Amino acid sequence: MENQYHHEGKTYTQIAMDLALKFGISVSSDTIRYFVTRKKKVKRTYRQKLTDDGIEKVLILSDLHIPFQRDDILDIVKKHKHEISTIILGGDVVDCFAISSFPHLETNPLVYEMVETHKLLKQIQDITPNIRKFMIIGNHEQRWSNYIAKNSSELNTLHSENILHEIVNGFSWHDRIKGITTKYDPLDYIVINKWYMNYRDLIVAHPLNFSRVAAKTSSMALDYFVEHGENFNVALIAHTHKIASCYKYGKLSVEIGCMCKEQEYANKGKLSYTMQLNGYHLAVFKEGKYAINDSKQITLNT
């Protein structure tokens, strides 16, 4: 009927007559009109329903320290992929242990860490094809810029000062011992080349400061961003590997924990050492504003 009306140019009455002649069915022109003009209902996804209601959800994962990341990261992304519009990785995505100042008897080369990081980011990308993905830099990414600065050569101009750019833009690994070159394609991530980013009325930050005192880093972060005139209501703080919160100036700051396994070098007999806490944050926005009662800070088993 739709084809006869839209493509053959027949009227509702003519279509009704055709049905009567061909099938012996008596149908009114009003019935034909209903079937031709009815709107086909397209099933909305859960994310589309949230968007239509003015709700947006953002998944914030921090301190993955690849290749020392937790084993359940992909499971967490899969769990939330149908409701989120954005993923933010809050710094220390790659550990850069190979070029760290920590003494180590043996370790994998830096290119191995880059490959493992590319692999996990690609897996996340494949799970979330239509979801925006951002990354900020942490103190571990700064190991890269410090390394190339200390080992200056004419080849430095071939590299970005941000290792996340190196990974996301794609690279090749030339294994000259095996005579094999492996290419790693560009990834669909936006790298923010600084230690914090603004998203609506939210700041996601990876400061260099660290305090053992609960919520002290959160408090200092609020001081910093208020003093520097940032327009925000909530700050999510990475780097501390702790979960704590602070409220002042009418603003909330939350230390969101980490998504990495605890490393042996972290606890080497220092009595000041405190256990890390694993977790992540699901930020909910209503009409573009952070919804404090709907957002969740999730704590994970270590």
C-alpha positions as a Markdown table, in Angstrom:
| # | Residue | x | y | z |
|---|---|---|---|---|
| 1 | Met | 0.0 | 0.0 | 0.0 |
| 2 | Glu | 2.8 | 2.4 | 0.9 |
| 3 | Asn | 4.5 | 1.7 | -2.4 |
| 4 | Gln | 1.3 | 2.2 | -4.4 |
| 5 | Tyr | 0.7 | 5.5 | -2.7 |
| 6 | His | 4.2 | 7.0 | -2.6 |
| 7 | His | 5.7 | 5.6 | -5.8 |
| 8 | Glu | 2.8 | 4.7 | -8.1 |
| 9 | Gly | 0.8 | 7.8 | -7.2 |
| 10 | Lys | -2.5 | 6.1 | -6.5 |
| 11 | Thr | -5.1 | 7.6 | -4.2 |
| 12 | Tyr | -6.4 | 5.9 | -1.1 |
| 13 | Thr | -9.7 | 5.1 | -2.9 |
| 14 | Gln | -7.8 | 3.5 | -5.9 |
| 15 | Ile | -5.8 | 1.4 | -3.5 |
| 16 | Ala | -8.9 | 0.2 | -1.7 |
| 17 | Met | -10.5 | -0.7 | -5.1 |
| 18 | Asp | -7.4 | -2.7 | -6.1 |
| 19 | Leu | -7.6 | -4.7 | -2.9 |
| 20 | Ala | -11.2 | -5.4 | -3.5 |
| 21 | Leu | -10.6 | -6.6 | -7.0 |
| 22 | Lys | -7.5 | -8.6 | -6.2 |
| 23 | Phe | -8.4 | -10.2 | -2.9 |
| 24 | Gly | -12.1 | -9.6 | -2.5 |
| 25 | Ile | -11.4 | -7.5 | 0.6 |
| 26 | Ser | -13.7 | -4.5 | 1.3 |
| 27 | Val | -11.5 | -1.7 | 2.8 |
| 28 | Ser | -12.4 | 1.9 | 3.3 |
| 29 | Ser | -10.2 | 4.7 | 2.0 |
| 30 | Asp | -9.8 | 5.9 | 5.7 |
| 31 | Thr | -8.3 | 2.5 | 6.6 |
| 32 | Ile | -5.8 | 2.8 | 3.7 |
| 33 | Arg | -4.9 | 6.3 | 4.9 |
| 34 | Tyr | -4.2 | 5.0 | 8.4 |
| 35 | Phe | -1.8 | 2.3 | 7.2 |
| 36 | Val | 0.0 | 4.5 | 4.7 |
| 37 | Thr | 0.5 | 7.5 | 7.0 |
| 38 | Arg | 1.1 | 5.7 | 10.3 |
| 39 | Lys | 4.4 | 6.5 | 11.9 |
| 40 | Lys | 6.7 | 3.5 | 12.5 |
| 41 | Lys | 7.9 | 3.4 | 16.0 |
| 42 | Val | 11.6 | 3.2 | 16.3 |
| 43 | Lys | 12.8 | 1.7 | 19.5 |
| 44 | Arg | 15.0 | 4.1 | 21.4 |
| 45 | Thr | 18.1 | 2.9 | 23.2 |
| 46 | Tyr | 18.4 | 3.5 | 27.0 |
| 47 | Arg | 21.0 | 6.2 | 26.3 |
| 48 | Gln | 18.6 | 8.0 | 23.9 |
| 49 | Lys | 15.9 | 7.9 | 26.5 |
| 50 | Leu | 18.2 | 9.5 | 29.0 |
| 51 | Thr | 19.2 | 12.1 | 26.5 |
| 52 | Asp | 15.5 | 12.9 | 25.7 |
| 53 | Asp | 15.0 | 13.4 | 29.5 |
| 54 | Gly | 18.0 | 15.8 | 29.7 |
| 55 | Ile | 20.2 | 13.2 | 31.5 |
| 56 | Glu | 23.8 | 12.5 | 30.6 |
| 57 | Lys | 26.2 | 9.9 | 32.3 |
| 58 | Val | 30.0 | 10.1 | 32.1 |
| 59 | Leu | 32.3 | 7.2 | 33.2 |
| 60 | Ile | 35.6 | 8.4 | 34.8 |
| 61 | Leu | 38.4 | 5.9 | 35.2 |
| 62 | Ser | 41.7 | 6.9 | 36.6 |
| 63 | Asp | 45.2 | 5.6 | 37.3 |
| 64 | Leu | 45.1 | 2.5 | 35.2 |
| 65 | His | 49.0 | 2.4 | 35.1 |
| 66 | Ile | 49.0 | 0.0 | 32.2 |
| 67 | Pro | 50.4 | -2.7 | 32.1 |
| 68 | Phe | 49.6 | -3.0 | 35.8 |
| 69 | Gln | 45.9 | -2.3 | 35.3 |
| 70 | Arg | 43.1 | -4.3 | 37.0 |
| 71 | Asp | 41.6 | -7.2 | 35.1 |
| 72 | Asp | 38.0 | -6.0 | 35.3 |
| 73 | Ile | 38.3 | -2.7 | 33.4 |
| 74 | Leu | 36.7 | -4.1 | 30.3 |
| 75 | Asp | 33.9 | -5.6 | 32.4 |
| 76 | Ile | 33.2 | -2.2 | 34.0 |
| 77 | Val | 33.1 | -0.5 | 30.6 |
| 78 | Lys | 30.7 | -3.1 | 29.3 |
| 79 | Lys | 28.5 | -2.7 | 32.3 |
| 80 | His | 28.0 | 1.0 | 31.7 |
| 81 | Lys | 28.3 | 1.3 | 27.9 |
| 82 | His | 24.5 | 1.4 | 27.3 |
| 83 | Glu | 24.0 | 4.4 | 29.5 |
| 84 | Ile | 27.1 | 6.6 | 29.1 |
| 85 | Ser | 27.9 | 9.2 | 26.4 |
| 86 | Thr | 31.5 | 9.9 | 27.5 |
| 87 | Ile | 34.5 | 8.2 | 29.0 |
| 88 | Ile | 37.2 | 10.3 | 30.7 |
| 89 | Leu | 40.6 | 8.6 | 31.7 |
| 90 | Gly | 42.0 | 10.7 | 34.4 |
| 91 | Gly | 45.8 | 10.4 | 33.9 |
| 92 | Asp | 48.4 | 7.8 | 34.6 |
| 93 | Val | 46.9 | 5.7 | 31.8 |
| 94 | Val | 50.4 | 4.3 | 31.0 |
| 95 | Asp | 52.8 | 3.6 | 33.9 |
| 96 | Cys | 56.1 | 4.3 | 32.1 |
| 97 | Phe | 57.9 | 2.1 | 34.6 |
| 98 | Ala | 60.7 | 1.4 | 32.2 |
| 99 | Ile | 61.8 | 5.0 | 32.4 |
| 100 | Ser | 61.0 | 5.6 | 36.0 |
| 101 | Ser | 63.5 | 6.6 | 38.7 |
| 102 | Phe | 62.7 | 3.5 | 40.7 |
| 103 | Pro | 65.5 | 1.0 | 40.7 |
| 104 | His | 64.6 | -2.3 | 39.0 |
| 105 | Leu | 66.6 | -5.3 | 38.2 |
| 106 | Glu | 64.7 | -6.0 | 35.0 |
| 107 | Thr | 61.7 | -4.7 | 33.3 |
| 108 | Asn | 59.9 | -4.7 | 30.0 |
| 109 | Pro | 60.9 | -2.0 | 27.5 |
| 110 | Leu | 58.8 | 1.1 | 27.2 |
| 111 | Val | 57.5 | 0.1 | 23.7 |
| 112 | Tyr | 55.9 | -2.9 | 25.4 |
| 113 | Glu | 54.0 | -0.6 | 27.7 |
| 114 | Met | 52.9 | 1.4 | 24.7 |
| 115 | Val | 51.7 | -1.7 | 22.9 |
| 116 | Glu | 49.8 | -2.9 | 26.0 |
| 117 | Thr | 48.2 | 0.5 | 26.4 |
| 118 | His | 47.2 | 0.7 | 22.7 |
| 119 | Lys | 45.7 | -2.8 | 23.1 |
| 120 | Leu | 43.5 | -1.9 | 26.1 |
| 121 | Leu | 42.5 | 1.4 | 24.6 |
| 122 | Lys | 41.5 | -0.3 | 21.4 |
| 123 | Gln | 39.4 | -2.9 | 23.3 |
| 124 | Ile | 37.6 | -0.1 | 25.1 |
| 125 | Gln | 37.1 | 1.7 | 21.8 |
| 126 | Asp | 35.6 | -1.4 | 20.2 |
| 127 | Ile | 33.2 | -1.8 | 23.1 |
| 128 | Thr | 32.1 | 1.9 | 22.9 |
| 129 | Pro | 32.1 | 2.9 | 19.2 |
| 130 | Asn | 29.8 | 5.9 | 19.5 |
| 131 | Ile | 31.0 | 7.2 | 22.8 |
| 132 | Arg | 33.4 | 10.2 | 23.2 |
| 133 | Lys | 36.7 | 9.4 | 25.0 |
| 134 | Phe | 39.0 | 11.9 | 26.6 |
| 135 | Met | 42.4 | 11.4 | 28.4 |
| 136 | Ile | 44.4 | 13.9 | 30.5 |
| 137 | Ile | 48.0 | 13.5 | 31.5 |
| 138 | Gly | 49.2 | 12.3 | 34.9 |
| 139 | Asn | 52.6 | 12.4 | 36.6 |
| 140 | His | 53.5 | 9.0 | 35.1 |
| 141 | Glu | 52.9 | 10.4 | 31.5 |
| 142 | Gln | 55.3 | 13.2 | 32.5 |
| 143 | Arg | 58.0 | 10.6 | 32.9 |
| 144 | Trp | 58.1 | 10.5 | 29.1 |
| 145 | Ser | 58.6 | 14.3 | 28.6 |
| 146 | Asn | 61.3 | 14.3 | 31.3 |
| 147 | Tyr | 63.0 | 11.3 | 29.7 |
| 148 | Ile | 63.2 | 12.9 | 26.2 |
| 149 | Ala | 64.3 | 16.2 | 27.7 |
| 150 | Lys | 67.2 | 14.4 | 29.6 |
| 151 | Asn | 68.1 | 12.4 | 26.6 |
| 152 | Ser | 68.1 | 15.2 | 24.1 |
| 153 | Ser | 68.9 | 14.3 | 20.5 |
| 154 | Glu | 68.0 | 15.4 | 16.9 |
| 155 | Leu | 65.4 | 12.7 | 16.9 |
| 156 | Asn | 63.4 | 14.4 | 19.6 |
| 157 | Thr | 61.6 | 16.4 | 17.0 |
| 158 | Leu | 60.1 | 13.2 | 15.7 |
| 159 | His | 58.2 | 12.7 | 18.9 |
| 160 | Ser | 55.4 | 14.4 | 20.9 |
| 161 | Glu | 56.2 | 15.5 | 24.4 |
| 162 | Asn | 53.1 | 13.6 | 25.4 |
| 163 | Ile | 53.3 | 9.8 | 25.3 |
| 164 | Leu | 49.5 | 9.6 | 25.0 |
| 165 | His | 49.7 | 11.4 | 21.7 |
| 166 | Glu | 52.3 | 8.9 | 20.6 |
| 167 | Ile | 50.0 | 6.0 | 21.4 |
| 168 | Val | 46.7 | 7.5 | 20.1 |
| 169 | Asn | 48.1 | 8.8 | 16.9 |
| 170 | Gly | 49.4 | 5.4 | 16.0 |
| 171 | Phe | 53.0 | 4.0 | 15.9 |
| 172 | Ser | 55.1 | 1.2 | 14.5 |
| 173 | Trp | 57.3 | -1.2 | 16.5 |
| 174 | His | 60.4 | -2.3 | 14.6 |
| 175 | Asp | 61.6 | -5.6 | 16.2 |
| 176 | Arg | 65.0 | -5.7 | 14.5 |
| 177 | Ile | 66.0 | -8.9 | 16.3 |
| 178 | Lys | 63.0 | -10.8 | 14.7 |
| 179 | Gly | 63.0 | -8.7 | 11.6 |
| 180 | Ile | 59.3 | -7.8 | 12.2 |
| 181 | Thr | 57.5 | -4.5 | 12.0 |
| 182 | Thr | 54.1 | -4.2 | 13.7 |
| 183 | Lys | 51.9 | -1.2 | 13.0 |
| 184 | Tyr | 49.4 | 0.1 | 15.6 |
| 185 | Asp | 46.6 | 2.2 | 14.0 |
| 186 | Pro | 45.4 | 5.6 | 15.3 |
| 187 | Leu | 42.7 | 5.5 | 18.0 |
| 188 | Asp | 39.5 | 7.5 | 18.5 |
| 189 | Tyr | 40.5 | 9.4 | 21.7 |
| 190 | Ile | 40.9 | 13.1 | 22.4 |
| 191 | Val | 44.1 | 13.8 | 24.4 |
| 192 | Ile | 43.9 | 16.8 | 26.7 |
| 193 | Asn | 47.5 | 18.0 | 26.9 |
| 194 | Lys | 47.3 | 19.1 | 30.6 |
| 195 | Trp | 46.7 | 17.8 | 34.0 |
| 196 | Tyr | 43.0 | 18.7 | 34.2 |
| 197 | Met | 40.0 | 19.2 | 32.0 |
| 198 | Asn | 36.6 | 20.9 | 32.3 |
| 199 | Tyr | 33.5 | 19.0 | 31.4 |
| 200 | Arg | 30.3 | 21.1 | 31.9 |
| 201 | Asp | 30.4 | 22.1 | 35.6 |
| 202 | Leu | 32.9 | 19.3 | 36.4 |
| 203 | Ile | 36.7 | 19.3 | 36.6 |
| 204 | Val | 38.6 | 16.0 | 36.3 |
| 205 | Ala | 42.2 | 16.6 | 37.6 |
| 206 | His | 45.4 | 14.7 | 38.1 |
| 207 | Pro | 47.6 | 17.0 | 40.4 |
| 208 | Leu | 51.2 | 16.3 | 41.4 |
| 209 | Asn | 50.4 | 16.9 | 45.1 |
| 210 | Phe | 49.7 | 13.9 | 47.3 |
| 211 | Ser | 48.7 | 13.7 | 51.0 |
| 212 | Arg | 48.2 | 10.8 | 53.3 |
| 213 | Val | 45.6 | 12.7 | 55.2 |
| 214 | Ala | 42.1 | 11.8 | 54.1 |
| 215 | Ala | 40.6 | 14.3 | 51.7 |
| 216 | Lys | 43.6 | 16.7 | 52.1 |
| 217 | Thr | 44.4 | 16.5 | 48.4 |
| 218 | Ser | 40.7 | 17.2 | 47.6 |
| 219 | Ser | 40.7 | 20.2 | 49.8 |
| 220 | Met | 43.9 | 21.6 | 48.2 |
| 221 | Ala | 42.4 | 21.0 | 44.7 |
| 222 | Leu | 39.3 | 23.1 | 45.7 |
| 223 | Asp | 41.6 | 25.9 | 46.9 |
| 224 | Tyr | 43.6 | 25.8 | 43.7 |
| 225 | Phe | 40.7 | 25.9 | 41.2 |
| 226 | Val | 38.7 | 28.5 | 43.2 |
| 227 | Glu | 41.8 | 30.7 | 43.4 |
| 228 | His | 42.4 | 30.4 | 39.7 |
| 229 | Gly | 38.9 | 31.3 | 38.8 |
| 230 | Glu | 37.6 | 28.1 | 37.3 |
| 231 | Asn | 33.9 | 27.8 | 36.8 |
| 232 | Phe | 32.8 | 24.5 | 38.3 |
| 233 | Asn | 30.7 | 22.8 | 41.0 |
| 234 | Val | 32.5 | 19.5 | 41.4 |
| 235 | Ala | 36.1 | 18.3 | 41.1 |
| 236 | Leu | 37.1 | 14.7 | 40.7 |
| 237 | Ile | 40.7 | 14.1 | 41.8 |
| 238 | Ala | 43.0 | 11.3 | 40.6 |
| 239 | His | 46.6 | 10.4 | 41.6 |
| 240 | Thr | 46.1 | 9.7 | 45.3 |
| 241 | His | 44.8 | 6.1 | 44.9 |
| 242 | Lys | 42.4 | 6.9 | 47.7 |
| 243 | Ile | 38.7 | 7.5 | 48.0 |
| 244 | Ala | 37.7 | 10.5 | 50.0 |
| 245 | Ser | 35.7 | 13.7 | 49.6 |
| 246 | Cys | 35.7 | 17.3 | 50.8 |
| 247 | Tyr | 33.0 | 20.0 | 50.6 |
| 248 | Lys | 33.8 | 23.7 | 50.9 |
| 249 | Tyr | 33.2 | 27.0 | 49.0 |
| 250 | Gly | 29.9 | 25.4 | 48.2 |
| 251 | Lys | 31.7 | 22.9 | 46.0 |
| 252 | Leu | 32.4 | 19.2 | 46.2 |
| 253 | Ser | 35.8 | 17.5 | 45.6 |
| 254 | Val | 36.1 | 13.7 | 45.4 |
| 255 | Glu | 39.3 | 11.5 | 45.3 |
| 256 | Ile | 38.1 | 8.7 | 43.0 |
| 257 | Gly | 40.6 | 5.9 | 43.7 |
| 258 | Cys | 42.6 | 4.0 | 41.1 |
| 259 | Met | 42.1 | 1.2 | 38.5 |
| 260 | Cys | 45.5 | -0.5 | 38.9 |
| 261 | Lys | 46.9 | -3.4 | 40.9 |
| 262 | Glu | 49.1 | -2.6 | 43.8 |
| 263 | Gln | 52.8 | -2.8 | 42.9 |
| 264 | Glu | 55.5 | -4.3 | 45.0 |
| 265 | Tyr | 57.7 | -1.2 | 44.9 |
| 266 | Ala | 54.9 | 0.8 | 46.5 |
| 267 | Asn | 55.2 | -0.9 | 49.9 |
| 268 | Lys | 58.8 | -1.4 | 50.7 |
| 269 | Gly | 58.8 | -1.1 | 54.5 |
| 270 | Lys | 57.8 | 2.6 | 54.7 |
| 271 | Leu | 55.6 | 3.0 | 57.9 |
| 272 | Ser | 54.0 | 6.0 | 56.2 |
| 273 | Tyr | 52.5 | 3.7 | 53.5 |
| 274 | Thr | 48.7 | 3.4 | 53.4 |
| 275 | Met | 46.9 | 0.9 | 51.3 |
| 276 | Gln | 45.5 | 2.1 | 48.0 |
| 277 | Leu | 41.7 | 2.0 | 47.3 |
| 278 | Asn | 40.3 | 0.9 | 43.9 |
| 279 | Gly | 37.3 | 2.6 | 42.4 |
| 280 | Tyr | 35.8 | 4.8 | 39.7 |
| 281 | His | 33.2 | 7.5 | 39.3 |
| 282 | Leu | 29.9 | 7.6 | 37.4 |
| 283 | Ala | 29.0 | 11.3 | 36.9 |
| 284 | Val | 25.3 | 12.1 | 36.2 |
| 285 | Phe | 24.3 | 15.4 | 34.7 |
| 286 | Lys | 20.8 | 16.8 | 34.5 |
| 287 | Glu | 20.3 | 19.6 | 32.1 |
| 288 | Gly | 24.1 | 20.1 | 32.0 |
| 289 | Lys | 24.6 | 20.2 | 35.7 |
| 290 | Tyr | 26.3 | 17.6 | 37.9 |
| 291 | Ala | 23.6 | 15.8 | 39.9 |
| 292 | Ile | 25.1 | 15.1 | 43.2 |
| 293 | Asn | 22.4 | 12.8 | 44.4 |
| 294 | Asp | 22.4 | 10.6 | 41.3 |
| 295 | Ser | 26.2 | 10.4 | 40.6 |
| 296 | Lys | 28.0 | 7.5 | 42.1 |
| 297 | Gln | 31.5 | 6.8 | 43.5 |
| 298 | Ile | 32.0 | 3.1 | 43.2 |
| 299 | Thr | 34.5 | 1.3 | 45.5 |
| 300 | Leu | 36.0 | -2.0 | 44.2 |
| 301 | Asn | 37.6 | -4.9 | 46.0 |
| 302 | Thr | 41.4 | -4.8 | 46.0 |
